Amino acid sequence: VQLQASGGGVVETGDSLRLSCTASGGTFRGYSMAWFRQAPGKASEFVSAIIWKDGKPFYGDSAKGRFTVSRDNAKNTMYLQMSDLKPEDTATYYCGAFLTLAPDYGLPMRQAYDVWGVGTLVTVSS
């Protein structure tokens, strides 16, 4: 499985943006996918995850109420719809795949993911 994130760009405060993460190498049959982000000089932060089979979403504190994660099984693609963006959302966003069954408490743990894609940069200007 290989992952490719896209959709980043430069936006203004209050704007919306949708990120995509597409899995290649056949039909994605992993357990979940997730978004993490990392701002310059800061630690990686869990943003959101989705259980591939049933679409159950999970959100980190910074994403609750503003971001929505979804997936399109037919396209092997996960999305992150971001609204009301703020300068503190500026970061490189990475998508990861959790290939095997795992407890939900493991989803926010970056080290648990098996595959990572190249990140996409989101810059929110004030």
Disulfide bonds with the S-S distance in Angstrom:
Cys21-Cys95 2.13
